[in-house]
Structures are given as C-alpha cells and as structure tokens.
Amino acid sequence: MLNELSQVADSLKRLGTVAPSRHPRINPMGKNRDLLVVSLDDAGNPSRIEVLPGETAANLFRVEHGSAGSSFPGFNIPTPLRRFAEASAGSLKPAIEKLVALEKSKHSSAAELTEGLRQLLAESQARTFRENPQKPEKPAKHPEQFQRSCRELVTELKGALPAEIARLKNFTTLVETVAKSNLTLPAFAESLANLMVDQNAEYDRRQLLLFREVLFGALDWKKRSQEIASPDYWKEKVKQDKNANQPVYLDLASPDPAFCRVAHSATSAAINAALIQTQSITAAGKSEQGDKAEDAFGETAELQDKFPAGPKVAELGNVKLFSVNTNEVQALQRYGFKGSQSFPVSSARVQKMSDALLYLASEDKRGITCRAIPSAQPDKRDLLVAYLEGEPEGRAQLAEMFGGEANAFSDADFEAIAEPVLEMLEGKVAANPNLNVRLLAFCPIDKAKKQISLNRSLRVQDVIRAAREWEAGARNVPPVSVWFHDKNTKQSVFRSHTVPCPLELASVVNRVWSADAKSGFSSAYQRALSVSDAYDVFLADAPLTRQKARIALELLISRMSSVLIALGAAKTDYARNPLSEPVRWQSVKTIALFGILLHQLGHQKEDFMQEPITQIGRLLALSDSLHFQYCKFVRTSEEKRKIGKVDAPSELIGNALFNTALDQPVSALARLAERIKPYKGWADTYSGEDAGLIHWLNRQMGDARQSIDLEKLPARMTDADKAKLLLGYLADHPKTETPKQ
C-alpha cells in the first residue's frame, strides 16, 4: 500500500505535508455549509460579518492543528450562541410569536426580521460553553479548541511563515492581530451575536435566517409558539444541539488593497505553498542532524517511528497507511522487527503519503476524487480514488465518471455524468498531451487492514477515446422501449436507451437471477468480473480486452437471458407478465451492454439487424403479438375485452420457442411454421376490430420470414449470435406495444 501511495504523493507537491503529530496541514473548508467571514479590526475585535455560500467557501483552505477541532483562519464555533432560562418563559412567548410570523411571511423586510431577532436576543443569555457542568474539573471542550486555534496555532504560524512573502501580507497581519488580541470564545461569541442584530448592517433575508439558527438553533416552527416558549422545549433542545456548530473564517476589516484579502482562494494557495517550503526546509534540517538509515524504498533518510492516522471513510472505516500487530506475527518477532521497524520508511515520505490520502479521500471530495464502488465481497463497498496526476485539486466529477452507478431509471447515466468531465479533459489534454489519470481502489480485508485492489495510470487521451466509444457502443442496439412510472410526475415513462457506467458492467454481470412463480425474479451476488476487468473492457485497448469482452458477453447471456425473455413477454402482454422496476432497469442496462460488447467485438447494428439470426428474433416477437391478438378476439369474450382482460396461455408462441431458438434456431423455425398456421389463417381473413393492426403483423411476419436465409444461419450459436437473437426479439414494433397504463 505504501508503494502505491508514494506515487500518489508525487502528484500532490502543492498540497502541503502532514507531520505525524502536531504539525499543521492544509485542508479545504467544506462545500455543504454557508460560511461566516468575520472581519477583525486593528484591536482584534469582530467588526463585520459576511456570508459566503458553500460553493465559494470550498475554495478557501484552513491550516489544521494536530489536535482535533483546531484550525486557522477557518474553524467551527459551537451553536447556538444563546440560551433561554426558565424565568424568561413568560416574556419569551411574544418575542417568539413575532419572529415566527415574520419568518413565515414572505413580505417581511430585513429590518423587521432584524428587530425580531433583537427582541428575542434580549430574552436570552450568553451560552456558557460547558459540556459537563457536573465535572468542573474537566476542561470545557469548546473553549479549549478555540484557544488552540487562536493562540497555539497562531503562535506556530507566526514563527513558521516568513514575513517577507508579499502575497501573504494580509494573512500575516491577521496572524499578528489575533496573536495580540487575546481572543476568547465567550467574548468572540458575544461580539458575533451583537453584529448579527446590528440595525445599521445591511443583511438580506437569507443571511438573517442563518443568523437566527446560529443564535438560537434550528427551531421547530411546526410547533406552536406556546410550546417553543416552554422550559421543557429548551431543556430538550440543549440535548439536541450538543454537537451543532457553524464554520467561521477570519479576515481583516481593513486589509491592504494591494494584496488579496485573507478570505480569497489565492491567499489559500499562497499559504499552502509557503507551508510546503517551510516544512521541507525544516525536514531537511532535521534529516541532516538526525540518524539516517535506508528505508524500504532504498532512500537514505531519517526514518519515521510512528505512522499517522489516516482518514475515516464511511465505506471502509479508518484507512491507515500501515496496519499490522507485530506482536502477533512470530516471523517479525524472531528478527526483532517491532512496530514500524517491520516496514522502515522516511519521515518525509510518510508525510507526503498521509497528506495524499487525507486530501483525496476527504468527505468534501466525494464524487470528485473519491467514490464508493461495488466490492468483490457481497454487501460491502470499496473506495475508488480518481484524480489527474499533477492536478488533483480540480473540481470535475472524475471519480463519479469512473465509479458512478444509475440505480434507478431516473438517475443520471454515464453520458450525462461524463460530458462535463470529458469537456474539461479535452481542454486539459490540448495543453498537455501527456496528462494521465490515476485510479486507485481500496478494499477492506478486515476491520483494521485495507488493501489497494486497483492501481492504474491511464492516458487522458485514451480515457476520452474510450468514453466516446463506450457511448457509441450503447447506441449500437435497436430501440427497446421499457415502461417505468415516474413518481414525481406520476406519469408513464418509456426508456429505450441508456449508457451504463463502466463499473455497471461488473455490477450487472455479478448478479445471478432466479424466478419464482409467486415472488417473480430475485437476484444473488456471485462475483465473476472484477473492477479491473470492467475497466479493461471500458478502455478497449488492453491485450486481453477482446477476450474479457467475450467473457462478459457470455456471462450476460447466461445470467440475463431468462430475464430478457420475460421482458419480451411483458412487452407483448404486461398485464399478465409484470416485472418489478429493478428487473426492468437491469434489463435496460443489459441491452445497452450488449450493444457495447458487440461494438467492441466488431458487430455493428446497421449490419447485424439485417442478419438472419436477428430476423428470427423479430419473427418470434411478431408471432407473440399475432398470437395475442388471436386470443384477444377469438378466445376472449366481449365483456372481458371491455375491462382489458385477455384469455391467453401462460406462454405465447414465440416466447415458448425462444429457449429452443437460442441453441437450435432452425429447429425453432420449423416448429414455429407448424404452430403459427391457424393464427395466420385467421389473420388472412379477419375483418373486425383492429383488423389493420392484425394485417400489418401478418405482413411483417412475411417480410421477416423472407429475410431469413437458412443457409446463412450459424451452424453453432455463438454468444454474439444469442445477443443478436435477443435484440431482434426485444426490438420495438410500436403498433403492438401494450404497456401498463
């Protein structure tokens, strides 16, 4: 794992380094929360508040302390800032009623909302910021974190950042200001509260609603104002707000206009670069003074004695750089290798790898550089990491393009996800033809150990070509309209096309379906294709690609043919052959994967749709439709027809012969010729209701039969032939579609 991550680290030279203990590191602010930018005056007192939306805030970085919860100039403050005492319950009610009315009214002005907040503020008291009042001997959590952020970390930065870096002028001034101001959390919170209700400030409605939540918490306005004003409500709310917080970013009220303000992405980049340079110099100095030894990579340097904790991700838990209990490994004990001695590595390399992992797998990079993907283990998820080598700070949804899944018909497919990413890559590769994409996949071995299961470096040019070919392959099939119900619009929707994401090849193939007369189709996980196999098929240029494409097609045929045959029956008579939405959506993706795999194996729709084997599939579908019409008008009474019922056998003629056709198409044709005679004879002379449709079906069957040259049928059915037969059977002939209404 260390070897692969060292390659990742080389691409992240601009991201700062992470020391294993208390040294600062750079991390972005989150993008999901609005950010309060608090400007300080020359004395270090808050004098102005701005609100930045989460998308803008994500471009700002904070320097994080080694201790949890401490960072600068961005940090979290506990909320709400105010509390209500029981004694204020009587006078609290009018203030709450007024604010409720103002928030519910769209016509209330900002000035009225501010006045409502001021009145509620007058009924509240400043929060004491103690989590355990029963244990006064234990330090209060929040004030301690605030002190580390605005004192310890500020002191470190003051000594670490060179004052002569001009582009950091406003940031170094802020550091000096905070260092002299002796800020405390209670005083800072009180200043914020007063600024939020300042009548002279020009805040809009959205900002004031955010201020109300920061001041008093997320109130349940569904309750009556009497309930909100009650002591019991606020006692319960104290428990609910235990872990609530609001991100804050410090800036200067009077910055030097010649340079970027602190709350600016250019300043964040400059801080990052300065810390890298400073820490590199420091590390080099320590290395010269300390003991050196050769590490596992052949580098002579000061070795790391402890590995830092990695990120915690929802899919994998804690991801550690190195995890082994050497006390339980006798071979390591025998040679005296304890702890990190079993895998010696330099301090500098550990710092780079740790920073790479923390950056790429952080929560705010979901979909951009990391994403959960199907695991080789049932009911588990792996973590995919994807980024541009040398440019990991991009904002394009690269991981989503490589690891996305459309779990429902309404989800975005590969074409929708990939288009903006491909446009970005085309622009990048025009300037740098040698640009690469790195793919890593982490899988769990057990609770402690994680392993890299995929490590690929792909040329961006190859990725763009593969994506365009993949999209073209998904269109390499005839229209196959499948019915879905849109829950939002409450209307019927037909999907006749989708472009599955690359990894959906594995997720579709790795499902084995079985049918039950009562419950319908159900699936079980049975791994046959890996993530690596799916990417090989997607890229379509590896030596084994065609072989893996053939294997994938064989698996799709064997595992999905029964489902697709049932779909053919449902397209003719949905009322008696309903399929669940997951089964229908799986079928739509399978049809698109048929097109992709046939495209890669050299079979194009313009040609194979005219081949005899495909025409046999079409003939079987037309036979089903004609048989259904016969049952409707000959076997079914008029009373039943009026209520939409048809007396038909459990299997229509074409559906019943389809499994035979998959192995012996000539034999299936011979049996069809005998069994279709009475239905064709009836159709030749029928002149009643829907006669035009029935005569059209009869003519189409004749055309299909004439297109079948028996001498050109394959002597032995290949998987490609079976896919073509299924596509011919499922292809739309619109006049006979009978979807559920």
C-alpha positions in Angstrom: 0.0 0.0 0.0 2.8 2.4 0.8 4.4 1.8 -2.6 1.3 2.8 -4.5 0.6 5.8 -2.2 4.1 7.1 -2.8 3.2 7.5 -6.4 0.1 9.5 -5.3 2.2 11.7 -3.2 4.4 12.7 -6.1 1.4 14.3 -7.7 0.5 16.3 -4.6 3.5 18.5 -4.2 1.3 21.6 -4.0 -0.9 20.3 -1.2 1.4 20.7 1.8 2.8 18.0 4.0 1.3 16.3 7.0 3.5 15.6 10.0 2.6 12.7 12.1 1.9 14.7 15.3 1.1 18.4 15.8 2.5 20.0 12.7 -0.1 22.0 10.7 -1.6 20.7 7.5 -3.8 22.3 4.8 -7.4 21.2 4.2 -10.3 22.8 2.4 -13.3 24.2 4.1 -16.5 22.2 3.5 -18.7 23.0 0.5 -22.0 22.0 2.1 -22.3 24.8 4.6 -22.6 28.6 4.4 -19.5 30.2 5.9 -19.4 33.2 8.2 -16.5 35.5 7.3 -15.8 37.6 10.4 -13.6 40.7 9.8 -11.5 41.8 12.8 -10.5 45.4 13.5 -7.0 46.5 14.4 -7.6 45.5 18.1 -8.7 42.0 17.0 -12.4 42.6 17.8 -15.1 41.3 15.3 -16.5 44.3 13.4 -18.3 42.9 10.3 -19.9 39.6 9.1 -20.3 38.4 5.6 -21.9 35.1 4.4 -20.2 33.0 1.8 -22.2 30.2 0.1 -20.7 26.7 0.5 -19.6 26.5 -3.2 -17.4 29.6 -2.8 -16.3 28.6 0.7 -14.9 25.3 -0.7 -12.2 27.3 -2.5 -10.8 28.5 0.9 -8.3 26.5 2.9 -7.6 26.3 6.6 -4.5 25.2 8.4 -5.3 22.4 10.7 -3.7 21.8 14.1 -2.6 18.3 15.0 -5.2 18.3 17.8 -8.8 17.6 16.6 -11.1 20.5 16.1 -8.4 23.2 15.9 -7.7 25.2 12.7 -7.0 28.7 11.4 -8.2 31.1 9.9 -11.2 28.9 9.5 -12.7 27.0 12.4 -16.0 25.8 13.9 -17.8 27.6 16.7 -20.4 25.7 18.8 -24.0 26.8 18.3 -26.4 28.1 19.3 -24.7 31.0 20.9 -27.6 31.9 23.2 -29.8 30.0 25.7 -33.1 30.7 27.3 -33.7 30.4 31.1 -36.9 29.2 32.7 -37.5 32.6 34.2 -37.8 34.1 30.8 -40.6 31.8 29.6 -43.4 34.4 30.1 -41.8 37.2 28.2 -40.3 34.8 25.7 -43.6 34.0 24.1 -44.4 37.4 22.5 -40.9 37.6 21.0 -41.1 34.1 19.6 -44.6 34.7 18.2 -43.4 37.8 16.4 -40.4 36.1 14.9 -42.5 33.1 13.8 -44.9 35.4 12.0 -42.0 37.4 10.3 -40.3 34.2 9.1 -43.5 32.7 7.7 -44.4 35.9 5.8 -42.5 36.4 2.5 -43.3 40.1 2.6 -41.5 40.8 5.9 -38.5 43.2 5.4 -34.9 42.6 6.6 -35.3 45.5 9.0 -38.4 43.8 10.6 -36.5 40.5 10.9 -33.5 42.2 12.5 -35.8 43.8 15.0 -37.5 40.4 15.7 -34.0 38.9 16.3 -33.1 41.8 18.6 -36.2 41.3 20.8 -35.5 37.5 21.0 -31.8 38.2 21.8 -32.9 40.4 24.7 -34.8 37.5 26.3 -31.7 35.2 26.0 -28.4 34.8 27.9 -24.9 34.1 26.6 -24.1 30.4 26.4 -21.6 29.1 29.0 -20.0 26.6 26.5 -19.7 23.9 29.1 -20.5 20.3 28.1 -20.1 18.7 31.6 -21.2 21.2 34.3 -21.3 18.3 36.8 -17.5 17.9 36.2 -16.0 21.4 36.7 -12.5 19.9 37.0 -12.7 18.7 33.4 -11.7 21.4 30.8 -14.6 22.7 28.7 -14.3 21.2 25.2 -15.1 24.2 23.0 -13.1 27.0 24.7 -10.1 24.7 24.7 -10.4 24.1 20.9 -10.9 27.9 20.3 -7.8 28.7 22.4 -5.7 26.1 20.4 -6.9 27.7 17.2 -6.4 31.3 18.0 -3.4 31.0 20.3 -1.3 27.9 19.9 -1.8 27.5 16.2 -1.5 31.3 15.6 1.8 31.2 17.5 3.1 28.3 15.4 2.1 30.1 12.1 3.7 33.3 13.3 7.0 31.5 13.7 6.6 29.3 10.6 5.6 31.7 7.9 8.3 34.1 6.6 7.1 37.8 6.9 8.8 38.8 3.6 6.3 36.9 1.5 4.4 39.8 0.0 1.3 37.9 -1.3 0.7 36.8 2.3 0.7 40.4 3.7 -2.9 40.4 4.8 -2.7 36.9 6.3 0.5 37.6 8.3 -1.2 40.8 9.5 -4.2 38.8 10.6 -1.9 36.4 12.5 -0.2 39.3 14.2 -3.6 40.9 15.1 -5.0 37.7 16.6 -1.8 36.9 18.5 -2.0 40.4 20.2 -5.8 40.3 20.8 -6.1 37.6 23.3 -9.4 36.4 21.9 -11.7 34.1 24.0 -14.7 32.1 22.9 -17.2 33.8 25.2 -16.2 37.3 24.1 -16.0 36.3 20.4 -19.5 34.7 20.6 -20.9 37.8 22.2 -19.5 40.1 19.6 -20.9 37.9 16.8 -24.4 37.9 18.4 -24.4 41.7 18.6 -23.2 42.0 15.0 -26.0 39.7 13.8 -28.7 42.0 15.2 -27.0 45.3 14.3 -29.6 47.6 12.9 -27.1 49.5 10.8 -25.8 46.4 8.9 -27.3 45.6 5.5 -28.2 41.9 5.8 -30.6 40.2 3.4 -33.4 37.7 4.4 -31.3 34.6 3.7 -28.5 35.8 5.9 -30.8 36.8 8.8 -32.4 33.3 8.7 -28.9 31.8 9.0 -28.1 34.2 11.9 -31.3 33.1 13.7 -30.1 29.5 13.5 -26.6 30.4 14.7 -28.0 32.4 17.6 -30.9 30.2 18.8 -30.6 26.9 16.9 -32.8 25.2 14.3 -36.2 25.9 15.8 -39.1 23.6 15.1 -41.6 26.2 13.7 -44.1 23.4 13.2 -44.8 23.5 16.9 -47.0 26.3 18.4 -45.3 29.3 19.8 -46.5 28.4 23.3 -44.6 25.0 23.0 -41.4 26.7 21.7 -41.6 29.2 24.6 -41.9 26.5 27.2 -39.0 25.5 29.5 -39.4 21.8 28.5 -38.8 22.6 24.9 -35.5 24.4 25.7 -34.3 21.7 28.0 -34.7 19.1 25.3 -33.1 21.5 22.7 -29.9 21.7 24.8 -29.5 17.9 24.3 -30.3 18.2 20.5 -27.8 21.0 20.0 -24.9 19.2 21.8 -22.8 18.8 18.6 -24.1 21.7 16.5 -21.6 24.1 15.0 -21.1 26.9 12.5 -18.0 27.3 10.3 -16.3 30.7 10.6 -13.4 32.3 8.7 -11.4 35.3 10.0 -10.3 38.2 7.8 -9.2 41.8 8.3 -11.6 44.7 8.4 -9.0 47.0 6.8 -6.9 44.8 4.5 -4.0 46.1 2.4 -5.8 46.7 -1.0 -2.6 45.9 -2.9 -2.9 42.2 -2.0 -5.6 39.6 -1.8 -7.7 39.5 1.3 -7.4 36.6 3.6 -10.8 35.0 2.5 -9.6 34.5 -1.1 -8.5 31.3 -2.9 -5.2 32.9 -4.0 -4.3 33.5 -0.3 -5.1 29.9 0.5 -2.8 28.8 -2.3 -0.1 31.1 -1.1 -0.4 29.8 2.5 -0.2 26.2 1.1 3.0 26.9 -0.9 4.7 28.8 2.0 4.0 25.9 4.4 5.4 23.3 1.9 8.6 25.3 1.5 9.0 26.0 5.3 8.3 22.4 6.3 10.6 21.0 3.6 13.4 23.2 4.9 12.7 22.1 8.4 12.6 18.4 7.5 15.8 18.7 5.6 17.5 20.3 8.6 16.3 17.6 10.9 17.4 14.9 8.5 20.9 16.4 8.4 21.1 16.4 12.2 19.4 13.1 13.0 20.3 9.5 12.4 19.9 8.3 8.9 19.1 4.8 7.6 18.0 3.1 4.4 14.2 2.7 4.1 12.1 0.1 2.3 12.3 2.2 -0.9 16.1 2.4 -0.9 16.2 6.0 0.3 18.7 7.0 3.0 16.9 9.3 5.4 15.6 9.8 8.9 13.1 7.0 9.5 9.6 7.5 10.8 8.9 5.8 14.1 5.1 6.2 14.0 2.6 6.2 11.2 -0.1 9.0 11.4 -3.8 8.2 11.4 -5.4 8.2 8.0 -8.9 9.4 7.0 -12.1 7.7 8.2 -14.4 7.0 5.3 -18.0 5.6 5.5 -17.3 2.6 3.3 -14.1 1.4 4.9 -13.8 2.9 8.3 -10.3 4.0 9.3 -7.8 3.9 6.4 -4.3 3.6 7.8 -1.1 3.8 5.9 0.3 0.8 7.8 -1.6 -1.7 10.0 -0.1 -4.8 11.5 0.1 -6.1 15.0 3.7 -7.2 15.0 3.3 -8.8 18.5 1.2 -11.5 16.8 3.5 -12.1 13.9 6.1 -14.6 15.1 8.3 -14.2 12.0 8.7 -10.4 12.7 9.3 -11.1 16.4 12.1 -13.6 15.6 14.1 -10.9 13.8 13.3 -8.1 16.2 11.0 -6.1 13.9 8.6 -4.3 16.2 6.0 -1.7 15.1 7.2 0.5 12.2 10.6 -1.3 12.2 8.9 -4.0 10.1 8.5 -1.5 7.3 11.0 1.3 7.6 10.2 4.4 5.7 11.4 8.0 5.8 9.5 10.7 7.7 9.2 12.9 4.6 7.7 10.0 2.5 5.2 9.3 5.3 4.1 12.9 5.5 3.5 13.1 1.7 1.6 9.8 1.7 -0.5 10.8 4.6 -1.4 14.2 3.1 -2.3 12.5 -0.2 -4.6 10.1 1.5 -6.3 12.7 3.7 -6.8 15.1 0.7 -8.1 12.6 -1.8 -10.4 10.7 0.5 -11.9 13.6 2.4 -15.7 13.9 2.6 -15.9 17.1 0.6 -14.1 15.4 -2.3 -16.9 12.8 -2.8 -17.7 12.3 -6.5 -14.6 14.5 -7.4 -11.6 12.4 -6.3 -13.3 9.6 -4.4 -16.5 7.5 -4.5 -17.9 4.2 -3.2 -17.9 1.4 -5.7 -19.1 -2.3 -5.6 -16.8 -4.6 -3.7 -15.6 -8.1 -4.5 -17.3 -9.0 -1.2 -21.1 -9.3 -1.0 -22.8 -6.4 0.7 -19.6 -4.4 1.0 -18.3 -1.3 -0.7 -14.8 -0.3 -1.8 -13.4 3.2 -2.2 -12.4 4.4 -5.6 -9.9 7.3 -5.8 -9.5 9.1 -9.2 -7.6 12.2 -10.0 -5.5 14.0 -12.6 -1.8 13.3 -12.0 -0.2 16.7 -11.1 -3.6 18.4 -10.8 -5.6 16.7 -8.0 -7.2 19.9 -6.9 -9.6 20.0 -9.9 -13.4 20.2 -9.2 -14.7 18.0 -12.0 -16.6 14.8 -11.0 -13.8 12.5 -12.1 -14.5 9.7 -9.6 -18.2 9.9 -10.4 -17.5 9.3 -14.1 -15.3 6.2 -13.4 -17.3 4.8 -10.5 -20.9 6.1 -10.9 -24.0 3.9 -10.9 -27.5 4.6 -12.1 -29.6 2.7 -9.5 -32.9 3.8 -11.0 -34.2 4.8 -14.4 -34.4 8.5 -13.3 -30.7 8.6 -12.2 -28.1 10.3 -14.5 -26.4 7.8 -16.7 -22.7 7.7 -17.9 -23.3 10.1 -20.8 -24.9 12.8 -18.5 -22.2 12.4 -15.8 -19.2 12.2 -18.2 -20.0 15.0 -20.6 -18.7 17.9 -18.4 -15.8 15.9 -17.3 -14.8 15.0 -20.9 -15.1 18.6 -21.9 -12.7 19.5 -19.1 -10.3 16.7 -20.1 -10.3 17.7 -23.7 -9.3 21.2 -22.7 -6.6 19.9 -20.5 -5.1 17.4 -23.0 -5.0 20.1 -25.6 -2.4 21.9 -23.4 -0.7 18.8 -22.1 -1.0 15.7 -24.4 0.9 13.5 -21.8 -1.6 14.1 -19.0 -2.6 11.0 -17.0 -5.5 9.9 -14.8 -4.6 7.8 -11.7 -7.2 5.3 -10.5 -6.8 3.6 -7.1 -9.3 1.3 -5.4 -9.2 0.4 -1.6 -10.9 -2.7 -0.4 -11.3 -4.0 3.2 -9.6 -7.2 4.2 -10.8 -6.9 7.8 -11.7 -4.1 10.2 -8.1 -3.0 10.6 -6.5 -3.8 7.3 -7.3 -2.2 3.9 -5.6 -3.1 0.6 -5.2 -1.4 -2.7 -7.0 -3.7 -5.2 -6.5 -1.4 -8.3 -3.7 0.9 -9.3 -3.8 2.2 -12.8 -2.3 5.2 -14.6 -4.3 6.0 -17.8 -3.5 8.4 -20.5 -6.2 11.1 -20.7 -6.3 10.7 -24.5 -7.2 7.0 -24.0 -9.9 7.8 -21.5 -11.5 10.3 -23.8 -11.4 7.9 -26.7 -12.7 5.0 -24.6 -15.6 7.1 -23.2 -16.7 8.2 -26.7 -16.5 4.7 -28.0 -18.4 3.4 -24.9 -21.2 5.9 -25.6 -21.3 4.9 -29.3 -21.5 1.2 -28.2 -24.5 1.9 -26.0 -26.3 3.2 -29.2 -25.4 0.0 -31.1 -28.8 -1.5 -30.4 -32.3 -1.1 -31.7 -34.8 0.9 -29.7 -36.2 -1.3 -26.9 -38.9 0.7 -25.0 -39.4 -0.3 -21.4 -42.1 1.2 -19.3 -41.5 2.9 -15.9 -43.6 5.0 -13.6 -42.2 8.4 -12.7 -43.2 9.0 -9.1 -42.5 12.8 -9.4 -44.7 13.5 -12.4 -47.0 10.4 -11.7 -46.8 9.6 -15.4 -45.7 6.7 -17.6 -42.2 7.0 -19.0 -40.5 4.8 -21.6 -36.8 4.4 -21.6 -35.4 3.0 -24.8 -31.8 4.0 -24.3 -29.2 4.4 -21.5 -25.4 4.5 -21.3 -24.3 2.4 -18.3 -21.2 3.5 -16.3 -18.1 1.3 -16.8 -18.4 -0.4 -13.4 -22.0 -1.3 -14.1 -20.7 -4.0 -16.4 -19.4 -5.7 -13.3 -22.4 -5.0 -11.1 -24.8 -6.3 -13.8 -22.8 -9.4 -14.6 -22.2 -10.3 -10.9 -25.9 -10.8 -10.3 -27.5 -14.2 -10.9 -31.3 -14.1 -11.3 -33.8 -16.7 -10.4 -37.6 -16.8 -11.0 -40.3 -17.8 -8.6 -44.0 -18.2 -9.6 -45.2 -16.1 -6.7 -42.5 -13.5 -6.0 -41.1 -13.1 -9.5 -37.4 -12.5 -10.1 -34.8 -12.2 -7.4 -31.0 -11.9 -7.6 -28.0 -13.1 -5.6 -24.4 -11.8 -5.8 -21.9 -14.1 -7.5 -18.6 -12.5 -8.4 -17.4 -13.2 -12.0 -15.9 -9.9 -13.1 -13.7 -7.6 -11.1 -13.4 -3.8 -11.1 -10.1 -4.2 -13.0 -11.9 -6.4 -15.7 -14.6 -3.8 -16.1 -12.0 -1.0 -16.7 -10.1 -3.3 -19.2 -13.3 -3.7 -21.2 -14.1 0.1 -21.0 -10.6 1.1 -22.2 -10.8 -1.4 -25.1 -7.1 -1.2 -25.9 -5.5 -3.8 -23.5 -4.2 -7.1 -25.0 -6.9 -9.0 -23.1 -9.8 -6.6 -23.8 -11.5 -8.7 -26.6 -11.1 -11.8 -24.5 -12.6 -10.1 -21.5 -15.4 -8.6 -23.6 -16.3 -12.1 -24.9 -16.3 -13.5 -21.3 -18.5 -10.6 -20.2 -20.9 -11.2 -23.1 -21.1 -14.9 -22.3 -21.9 -14.2 -18.6 -24.6 -11.6 -19.6 -26.2 -14.2 -21.9 -26.2 -17.0 -19.3 -27.3 -14.8 -16.4 -29.8 -12.4 -18.1 -31.4 -14.4 -20.9 -34.3 -15.6 -18.8 -34.9 -12.1 -17.6 -34.8 -10.7 -21.1 -37.1 -13.4 -22.4 -39.6 -12.4 -19.6 -39.2 -8.8 -20.7 -40.2 -9.8 -24.2 -43.3 -11.4 -22.9 -44.1 -8.3 -20.8 -43.7 -6.0 -23.9 -46.5 -8.0 -25.5 -48.8 -8.6 -22.5 -47.7 -6.5 -19.5 -50.9 -7.2 -17.5 -50.1 -10.9 -17.2 -46.3 -10.6 -17.2 -45.4 -7.8 -14.8 -41.8 -7.2 -13.9 -40.5 -5.2 -10.9 -38.8 -1.9 -11.6 -35.3 -3.1 -10.6 -35.7 -6.1 -13.0 -36.8 -3.8 -15.9 -34.0 -1.3 -15.2 -31.4 -4.1 -15.0 -32.7 -5.3 -18.4 -32.4 -1.8 -20.0 -28.7 -1.7 -18.8 -28.1 -5.2 -20.1 -29.4 -4.3 -23.6 -27.0 -1.3 -23.7 -24.1 -3.5 -22.5 -25.0 -5.9 -25.4 -24.5 -3.0 -27.8 -21.2 -2.0 -26.2 -19.7 -5.5 -26.2 -20.9 -6.3 -29.7 -19.4 -2.9 -30.8 -16.1 -3.8 -29.3 -16.2 -7.3 -31.0 -16.8 -5.7 -34.4 -20.6 -6.2 -34.8 -22.4 -3.1 -35.8 -26.2 -2.5 -35.6 -26.5 -1.4 -39.2 -25.3 -4.9 -40.2 -26.5 -7.3 -37.6 -30.1 -6.1 -37.5 -30.4 -7.4 -41.1 -28.8 -10.8 -40.3 -31.0 -13.9 -40.4 -30.4 -14.7 -36.7 -31.7 -11.2 -35.7 -34.7 -11.6 -38.0 -35.6 -14.9 -36.3 -35.8 -12.9 -33.0 -38.1 -10.4 -34.7 -40.2 -13.1 -36.2 -40.7 -14.7 -32.7 -41.8 -11.3 -31.3 -44.2 -10.7 -34.1 -45.6 -14.2 -33.6 -46.2 -13.4 -29.9 -48.1 -10.3 -31.0 -50.2 -12.1 -33.6 -51.0 -14.9 -31.1 -52.0 -12.3 -28.5 -54.4 -10.7 -31.0 -55.9 -14.1 -31.8 -56.5 -14.8 -28.2 -58.0 -11.3 -27.7 -60.6 -11.5 -30.5 -61.2 -15.3 -30.7 -60.7 -16.7 -27.2 -61.9 -13.7 -25.1 -65.5 -12.6 -24.6 -66.5 -9.1 -25.5 -67.3 -8.4 -21.8 -63.7 -9.3 -20.8 -62.2 -7.3 -23.6 -64.1 -4.2 -22.4 -62.4 -4.5 -19.0 -59.0 -5.1 -20.5 -58.7 -8.8 -19.9 -57.5 -11.4 -22.5 -57.8 -15.2 -22.2 -54.3 -16.3 -23.4 -52.0 -19.2 -22.5 -49.2 -18.7 -20.0 -46.7 -18.5 -22.8 -47.3 -17.1 -26.2 -46.0 -19.0 -29.2 -42.8 -17.1 -29.8 -41.9 -16.8 -26.1 -42.4 -20.6 -25.7 -40.0 -21.3 -28.5 -37.3 -18.8 -27.6 -35.1 -21.1 -25.5 -35.0 -23.6 -28.3 -34.0 -20.8 -30.7 -31.1 -19.9 -28.5 -29.5 -23.3 -29.2 -31.2 -24.6 -32.4 -32.7 -21.7 -34.4 -33.5 -23.9 -37.4 -35.5 -26.3 -35.2 -37.3 -23.4 -33.6 -38.2 -22.1 -37.1 -39.6 -25.5 -38.2 -41.8 -25.7 -35.0 -43.0 -22.1 -35.4 -44.0 -22.8 -39.0 -46.3 -25.6 -37.9 -47.8 -23.9 -34.8 -48.4 -20.5 -36.4 -50.6 -21.8 -39.3 -54.0 -21.4 -37.5 -53.2 -17.9 -36.4 -52.0 -16.8 -39.8 -55.0 -18.4 -41.4 -57.3 -16.4 -39.1 -55.4 -13.2 -39.8 -55.7 -13.6 -43.5 -59.4 -13.4 -43.4 -60.1 -11.3 -40.3 -62.0 -8.0 -40.9 -63.2 -7.0 -37.4 -61.9 -4.6 -34.8 -58.1 -3.7 -35.1 -58.0 -5.5 -38.5 -55.4 -3.0 -39.8 -53.0 -3.9 -37.0 -53.5 -7.6 -37.4 -53.0 -7.5 -41.2 -49.8 -5.3 -40.6 -48.5 -8.0 -38.2 -49.2 -10.7 -40.8 -47.3 -8.7 -43.5 -44.3 -8.0 -41.1 -44.1 -11.7 -40.3 -43.9 -12.5 -44.0 -41.2 -9.9 -44.6 -39.2 -11.3 -41.6 -39.5 -14.8 -42.9 -38.3 -13.8 -46.4 -35.2 -12.1 -44.8 -34.1 -15.4 -43.2 -31.7 -17.4 -45.4 -31.4 -20.8 -43.8 -28.1 -21.4 -45.4 -26.6 -18.3 -43.7 -27.8 -19.3 -40.2 -24.8 -20.3 -37.9 -24.1 -24.0 -37.6 -23.4 -23.3 -33.9 -24.8 -20.4 -31.9 -22.1 -18.1 -30.5 -22.7 -15.7 -27.7 -22.8 -12.8 -30.2 -25.5 -14.7 -32.2 -27.5 -15.2 -29.0 -27.2 -11.5 -28.2 -28.4 -10.6 -31.7 -31.3 -13.0 -31.4 -32.4 -11.4 -28.1 -32.1 -7.9 -29.5 -34.2 -8.9 -32.5 -36.9 -10.3 -30.1 -36.9 -7.2 -27.9 -36.7 -4.5 -30.6 -39.8 -2.3 -30.7 -42.5 -2.8 -33.3 -44.6 0.1 -31.9 -48.0 -1.0 -33.2 -48.1 -3.9 -30.8 -46.8 -2.4 -27.6 -49.2 -2.9 -24.7 -47.6 -1.3 -21.7 -49.3 -0.9 -18.3 -51.3 2.3 -18.2 
